[in-house]
Amino acid sequence: MSGVAFPTTDAADFLVLGAGAAGGVVAKELATAGFRVVVLEQGPYLRERDYSHDEIKYTIQPGLTNDPKLQPITYRKSEADSAQPMKAIEYGRQVGGGSVHFTANYWRFHESDFHERSLFGAVSGADLRDWPIAYADLEPYYTKAEHELGISGLAGANPFEAPRSMPYPLPPMPVKSSGVLFERAAKKLGLHPFPAPVAILSEPYQGRAACVNCGFCESFGCEMGAKSSTLVSVIPLAEKTGRCEIRPDCYVRKIETDDAGRATGAIYFDRNRREIFQPARTVFVCANGAETPKLLLMSKSKRFPEGLANSSGLVGKYLMWDNGGEAQGLFEHPLNEYKGIQVTRLIHDYYAADPKRGFYGGGGIDARFDFYPAGFALHGLPPDAPRWGSEFKRIFTTYFNRTMMLMAHTTSLAQAKNTVSLDPEVKDAWGLPAIRITFDCHPDDVATMKWMMTKEIEILEAAGALKTWSQPYDVVDNMPSRHLMGTCRMGKDPGTSVVNAYSRTHDVPNLFLVDGSNFVTSARQQPTATIQALAYRAADYAIGAAKRGDLS
Amino acid sequence: MAAWPEVLSALQQAHTAAGSATPHFETLDEDFAGEIEAIATQIIPSTGGPGAREAGVIYFIDRALSTFAADNRETYRNGMAQLQQKRQELFPNSTTIGSLTGEQQMALIRMIEASNFFELLRTHTVLGFLGNPSYGGNRGETGWNQIGIENLTAYQPPFGYYDAQVDGEKK
C-alpha cells in the first residue's frame, strides 16, 4: 500500500466503486493516464500475510466473501413466491474482489459468443441478443489483460479458440493426474483437450514469484502472490502513480446526481459507519453483477424515480449465473489432487450450441478436484455412500486421494424474470435493503447441464474410472452462484439496454458501469477474462473522452 | 516478492498454538461433552485407524459453539435432549449414551439420522476431524494423516501416479 490519501472534500477526476477484477483494472488505467482516482471498496485491504490454508475460515465461513449475517441475501424462484433469506449469491469482498479467491480460470470468449442471436435465432422463453461489439473489438484488451495481469496457457492448443494477436505471456502450469487421465480419455474419444489458461504464474513474472503448487487456489487468497489478482498486479501500479487512493471498508449507499442529471459523487459509510460524500467528475461502478444494479436501484431521485440509469427498466434484469454440472470418478492409484492448482486440462469440443441436441446451449468441461478434505467427506462422496459410521470413514479416507471430477461450465440464458432487486423488508447491518434474487433456470439450461453430465461420465469411464457418480442438478442445491452477469446489459438501443458499447450508461453521460453486469449473454461462464477486457476497453474510451472534454 | 519467511513463521505459530492447547472445555460441561463425543465417535469411529475421539473432535465442537457456531448452541441442547428421551424409550435401563454399547448407540443414531441436529453434528464432527488443527480438533493432524495428506506448504510435480507416468515417458 503506498498510502496516498486525498481529502474527501476534493472532487476526484474519477471515482471507482469496487476494487475487484474490473475496478482494479480501471483504477490502474486511469491513474497511469494522469487522472486523480479514488476507489471505494466495501471490504478490507488484506495482503498475502493475512491469508492461510484454513478450510473452515474460507469455505465454511465467508472468509473472503459476502457475509450473510451482515448482508443478508433473499431468494425466490419466481415472482409468485415470497423471498426467503438464503445465500444465493457469493462475491469477493476485499481489495481485489473475486480475483483474489477465484479458481483463476481465464477463458476468452469465442467469436460466436457475441452473435448468438444472429447465428442461432431466437430461443423461446429467453431474450437472446447479440452484443453491440464483436470479438475483434475486445481482442486487443484480452491480450493486454493477459500480459498485464500474468496469465499462463498455451496459444493454439485449443482448436476452437478465437484468433489471438499474441501468445500467453507464460507457459502452462504443470499437469496434474486429473489432467493426464482426462487428456488420455478425451483423445481416445476424438476430443481436443488443451492446457487450461489460468491467472496463476507458472514462472516468476514482473517481480512476482511463481506458484509453488500448494493447492489452495479456489476460495483462498494466494499467500505467494502467484495468483494474478488485481490486488497483486494492477492495483500496486495504480498506487505507485501517487494519483490513486484505494479506500477500503467503504460501503456506498447512493450515487448522487445534480439537476442536470449528471453524477456528482457517492455517499458511503466509512468503517466507523459515518456517512461521507465523495465528490467526483466521473463515476465508474465496478461492484459486480449484483451490487452494481442494487446501488443503481438505491440511487433513486426525483429525476430518476426508478433508480439511476434505469430509463429502460432493465437495471437488475436478465441475471445469468454459473450453470454447470459435474461428475466424479474413482481411480485405482493415488492422484493426490490436493497438490497443485485446481484445473490443468479442459475441452471446448461441446462449446458451440448444436440444434441436433434438441436444446439450446453448450459448454466447456474441465478436469479438477473441487474439494478440500472436510468438504469432500461432507459433500463429495457417491450418493450411495453411508453418511456416518465405519463405512463412511473408510470411503472418505480411501477415496480422497483417488478421486477426480469433471466440471462443465454451461450456458445460462438471459430471462427478464431472473432479477436482482431490493428486498422490500429485509435490511442489512447498515439498514440498507437486502439484495433479493429471483432466479430459475431456463429448461434448455437444465437440459444442457444434464447432457454435459452424461458426457462427463463417458469420459471418466474411458479414463478407466473404477466407479463414477454425479449429483442430480437442482437450482437451490447449486447455490451460491458466483458468476453474476447480465443485470445492466450492454446494447446500442437505450430502450433495451443500460450501457452502450463502451460501458457508459445511456442515461447519465458521466456514469460508467463495468463488470459482469454488462454481459448480454453468459457465453459458457468463466467471465473474468471478459470482465477485465471490457474494463480495459471502457477505461481506454473514458480516458479519450475525458481528454476530449466529452465527460465534463 | 515471495513472502516466504512470513508464511513459514505464521505456519509455525499455528502449529505451536495447536500443539500447546491443553484439553479443557470452554462451553460444554464434561457430562454433556461426553454424550456428544459418544455420538461423534459413531460418526467417525476408531476402526481401521484413529477416529473422532483420537482427533479431539469434541474439543473442536466445544470451541465452535463458543465462536463461529455459537448460534447452534440451542440446536445442540434441544437435539441432545430429544436424543436422551429416545435413549430412555429404546433402552429404559440405561443412564447415558456413553454407557450404551456401540450397537445400541448406532440404533439410537438411526432414529435421528434424518434430523437437522444430526446433520449439524455430522458436519461439526467432520470439520473437527479434517479442519485446521488450530480450531481444537484434528489433533496432531490425525484426520489429514488418515486421508493421506502430507500437509506441506509447497509441492513439486509429479503430484500423483498418473502424471508421474507421463513424466517417466518423457525421461
Interface residues (C-beta under 8 A of the other chain):
Chain A: E48 R49 S52 H53 D54 E55 I56 K57 I60 Q61 P174 V175 K176 S177 G179 V180 L181 G207 R208 A209 V212 N213 C214 G215 E223 M224 G225 F331 H333 P334 L335 N336 E337 Y338 K339 G340 P373 A374 A377 L378 R387 W388 G389 S390 F392 K393 R394 F396 T397 F400 N401
Chain B: M1 A2 A3 E6 V7 A10 A14 Q42 I43 I44 P45 T47 G48 G49 G51 F68 M106 I109 E113 R122 T123 V126 L127 F129 L130 G131 N132 S134 Y135 G143 W144 Q146 I147 G148 I149 T153 A154 Y155 Q156 P157 F159 G160 Y161 Y162 D163 Q165 V166
